[in-house]
Amino acid sequence: MIGIIEALINGILMGSIYGLTAVGLTLIFGVMKVINFAHGSILMVGMFAAYWFVILTGWNPYFAIPVVVPLLFCFGYYMQSFIIKPIFEAEKDVREPITVIIVTTGIWYVLDNLALMIFGAEFRVAKTSVTGQVFEFYEMYFLLPKVIGAGITMVCGIYLYWFLKHSRMGKAIRATSLDREAASLMGIKQAKIYNVAFGLGSACCGMAACVLIPFYYVYPTVGVPFDIKAFIIVVLGGLGSIPGAILGGIIVGIIENVGAQFMAATWTELLLYGVFLFVLLVKPSGLFGQKHDY
Amino acid sequence: MKQLLNQNPKILLISALLLGTLLILPLVVTSPTLMQIFILIILYAYFTSTWNFVGGFAGVLPLGHSAFIGIGAYTSTVLFQTFGISPWLGMIVGGILAAMMGVIIGLPTLKLRGAYFALATIAVGEGVRVLVENVKQVGPLMINGPSGISIKLAESSFSAFQFDSKLPYYYIILTMLLIVLLLTYFMMNSKIGYYLAAGGEEPEAAEALGIKVSRYRLIAMAISCFLAGLGGTFYAQLMLYIYPKSILGLDLSFEIAFIALIGGRGTILGPVLGALLLRPVSELTRIYFGSMLPGLHLVIFGFILIIVMRYYPKGLVEPVKILLNKLFINRLGKQGGPDETDSAGKAD
């Protein structure tokens, strides 16, 4: 019984970290109507950046946050403006920009394999002051970095929600995601919004990356499982909805961890895919998504 | 058939030349390694052409094609290993199984919009891979999970679908490719082809006209998956060893999709062109750089994909056609600019 509660809480913890990654993805989709397949690879870039930061400075990975997050923001911002924008422009009138999706797939492959070439396939671990520390709570043990990570991601999620609701840029972003043309008529520069949205989405990955370093292995294809989970979460929660992404993340985390109590870990993957397909077929708009998200 | 022969004689001539070259190739090429490379090129052209039925004509982006290839491969192999059933028969069974899977999956998913469909196919593709990786044995059938199955070496014979030399493999896959290309041509120019084209562009408008888009998409899916399964068996018999990572999963699915997209989805020769361009890249980088820079060929693929999508989102078939037109028009001394023929013809 204790085991299940422990798994449940672990699921919530890990899930909120998944959720942050998914928030980034859902933001990009909500604004640009594009599923960014390269999202996991951006996370991977962030993780390597955080890893090298920790190795080179010997500092706590949480100090990497002010470095990695803006770095990834710029990474995403410029990736969008140089690579994705021209293709996006060409497909402006097409209802579903499939070519952009394809290009993000290409970016995924390039990034992952460049990392493989440059850094090699080994799994790396960053030894930090919080690695391996355990937090005890009523006879249940939780990895301290996971708890801290979950806390940070919760804070980020709330901040992002506030930002989108109340800040000027946030409102502009929401306007663009509701109706591109109308927003543009109101004087909101589309190109800038897309760049910012992509940057923000990538920054979310950066935050998640820093928080993952103390307890997760770093290797070139580390982004792939996160990528796939992010898709599942975003569909579960509803494309374009931030609370949906966080909630979806927690649900996925719970399914993964509690499921592992009853079956081998590899089967939980299958379970997740099953849930994903189920949601896609029964309620594709997810928990909080709008009916016609165009 | 008449339609086929009524094409522009220039195009027919070039096609005949190409075909002739492919047919006599083995007489010129003697090294088995080189033969293997050619076989793989044609095999990938085959896989991608089967993908084309759904990804090209139905207008959606299936990213889980490897699942059907894998089903074909595993079915025929398991049947051969456990019951000694000839791989040829196993191939048909595998194809039918793959087609059934395709229809079952297609029924709910083909109604989804572009991005959702792509995600669903990824989930299915990976799901099949995880499933096979986790299963060691089902009753008397050995599946071996992640370590895969090694096919018993039988004497080189047609019935065992195993040969000592590469030549028979080459001709078999070439024949298979030609059949698929012909099928593609006839489908494109048939009622089904037009229905699919309409459904791909504007499904609602097509439905309003009374076209049952989903039904035709399912038919395309069934054909696509059946043929893919056949290819899977060929692969198994060629390599004599299959394991989940090689025949299932994202890598193969994506490579096929990339080849189709770069070559030109929805065209007959697009997949062939794509395979001709990308497979050698894959093989050469593996041979020369494999140990030093793993993954280099995928980086190159990714770059090529991004650049091609930026400038030629429809693929490279059209630009190459125009280029060839220029060359041949000048050579043959004919007048005029690029041909205005429909791209639905057996292209040059």
Interface residues (C-beta under 8 A of the other chain):
Chain A: V34 I35 I83 P86 I87 A90 E91 E96 I98 T99 I101 I102 V103 T105 G106 I107 W108 Y109 V110 D112 N113 L114 L116 M117 A121 P220 V224 I228 F231 I232 V235 A264 T266 W267 E269 L270 Y273 G274 F276 L277 L280 L281 P284
Chain B: L61 P108 T109 L112 R113 G114 A115 Y116 A118 L119 A120 I122 A123 V124 E126 G127 V130 L131 E133 N134 L250 F254 A257 F258 L261 L293 P294 G295 L296 L298 V299 F301 G302 F303 L305 I306 M309 R310 P313
